[in-house]
Amino acid sequence: MRLTRKVSAAIGRWWPQGCAVIMGVCLGLLYTALTERVYTAQAYVVVVAGSGSNIEQTTNFAQAFTRIATQPGIMTTALRPGLPARTVGQLQRSVRVSASPDAPLISLTATAPQPTQASLQANALAQALITYAGLHAADTGVRIASLSQAAPPEEPSGPDRLINVAVGGAAGLLVGGLFYLVAPPSRRKAHDEPAARARERSEKRPVEA
């Protein structure tokens, strides 16, 4: 009986937090179900040394090409009919370019609602960068070659259901905790009364010999 009263008192005291956490988890699941799937594909290119160039120079050029890869002059040539990105601004928001710190390797990542679209966009950007480097090879002494083309991904990269559920649950816990800060004192007292009565009955119970 004592255990039952303790459980009842705990439920009476903490039910707002529990309801808020459950609601947050449900909202996280709902957001995951309603959010459009996103697929990510990745292509790799490598900076190739010309005559008189060494690995350090090509690595430096890889860093330089990475910084200019998202410039409008290169992005314009990476736009393709039938792909989601129809403007330079949209393409800049859907791609990511990075270089290896110790090798002349550049990765080009593209995201799209469909797997094939993501791979086509990553390969289009890689080809645009290869073309740009070829046009300036006489000045730089290096060129860019394709190392690995992007393939359509088998699984979506987002949304992440686990993260969304965790964020929803944490938000619900926070909202439930704020209940006692914003609720009127009379309401907080009403939620605390069951626990107080349980403690009072426990204290008044005669001690058996």
N, C-alpha and C positions, 0 to 999 in steps of 0.2 A: 504494500500500500504506500509506504513511504517513497519508494522508487517511482510509483505511478504519479504521486503528487509532485515530485521533483520534475518529472518529465512534463507534466501538464503546466507547471509553473514556467519551465523553460520555453515551452511552446508559446505560452501567453506573452512572454516577455520578448521573444525574438522572432515572432512570425512576420513582422514587417520586413526585416532583413532577408528572411528566407524567401518571401514572395518576390522581393525586389531582385534577388539573385536569379531565381527561376525565370522571371520575366526577361532579365538581361540575357540569359542563355538562349531563351527562345527567340529574342530579337536578333541575336548573333546568327542563329541557324536560319532565320528568315532572310537576313541580309545575304548570307551565303547562297541561298537558293535563288534569290532574285537578281543577284549581281551577274553580269555577263562574264562568261569564261574568257580568260586571256591566255594566249599561248606565246611562248618565247622560243626563238631560234637564234643560233649563234654561228657566225662564220669567222674564219681566221685568215688573215693575210700576213705575209712576211716581207720585210724590207730586204731587198737583195743588193749586195754591194757591187758597185762598178769597179773599174780599174782604179787602183790607188786608194780604195776605201777599206776600212777594217770593221771588225765587229762593234767596236765602241762607237764609230761614226754611224753605222746603220741603226744601232740602238737609239742614238740621239735623234736620228731622223724619224724613227718610229714614234718617239715621244712628240716630235713636232707635227707629224701627220695626224696623230691622235687629236691634237689641239685644234686643228683646222678641219677635221673631217665633218663637223656639223655646221660648217659655214654655208651660207646660201648658195655660193657658187658651185659647191660639190653636191649639196642636197638637191638642187634643182635637177641634176642629171640622174639622181637616184629615184625620182618620182616615176611610178609606173601606172598605166591604166588598169583599173580593176582592183587596186589595192586600197585599203582604208585611208591611208595618208594621201590627201589630195593637194595639200599645200606644204610649203617648206616648214611652216610653224608646226603643223600636225606631225610631220615626219620627225622633226627635232624632238618632239615630246614622246615619240614612240621608239626611239633608238637610243642606244648607249654605246659609246666607243671607249675602249681602254687599251693600254699598252703594257706589256710586261716590263718590269723595272730593269731586268738584266738580260733581255734578249730582244731582237728586232721583230717582235711578234705583236700584232694588233688584233684584238677581238672586236667584232661588230655584232651587237645584239639588237634584235628587233622584236617587238610585241605586236600582236594582232588578234582579232577575235577568232580567226581560223588558223589551224596549223600550217596550211600551205601558204597562206598570206604572210605569216611570220617568216617562213624560210625564204620566200621570194623577195621580201623587203630587205632581209639581211644580206642576201646575195646581191641585190641591186645596189645597196650601199657599198659593198665590197668592190663591185665592179666600177662604181663611180670613183672610188679612191684609187683603184689601180689605173684607171684612165688618166686621172689628174696627175698622178706621179709620173706616168709615162710621158705626158706633155712637158714636164719640167725635168726630165731625166738629164738633159744636156746641161742644165744649170746645177742640179744637185749631185749628179754622179751616182744616183741610186734609182732603183725602180721598185715597184711593189708587185708581188706575185701571189696568186691564190694558194693558200696552204690547205684549207679545208672548207668546202662549201656547206652552208646550212642545210639541214634536213628537217622536214616537218616533224615537230615534236609529237610524241604519242600521248602525253598527259598535259593538261593545262597547268600553268604556273600560278594561277590565281583564279578566284579568291581562295585564301587559306581558311578552311573551315575551323581548324583548331584555334588559330589566332583570333578569328572573329568571335568564337564562343568564349574564349578566355577574356577578351576585351569586354564582351557583353556581360559576363559574370562579374568582372571587376567593377564595371560601371554600376551594376545592380547592387553590389555590396556597398559601394560608396553612397549611392542614393539611400539605401536602407540605413546606413550609419548616420546620414544627415537627418533622418527622421526625428531622432531625439534632440537634435539641435534646433529644428524649426517647429516641432510640434508644440502646442500649448502645454504649459505645466500640468493642467488638469488631465490632458490626454495621456501624458507620460505617466502620471500617477495612476491612472486607470490600468495601464499596462503593467505597472509594477505591483499593484495590489494583490494579484494571485500569489506571487512569490512571497510577499510580505505575510499574507495569511498563512501560507504553508509553513513559514519559519515560526510564526507565532504559535500555531498548533503544535509544532515539534517541541518548542520550548516549554509549553504548558503541560505536555504529557507527563504523567507521574512516572517516576523512576521505579522500576520493579525491584523488589528486594531479592 
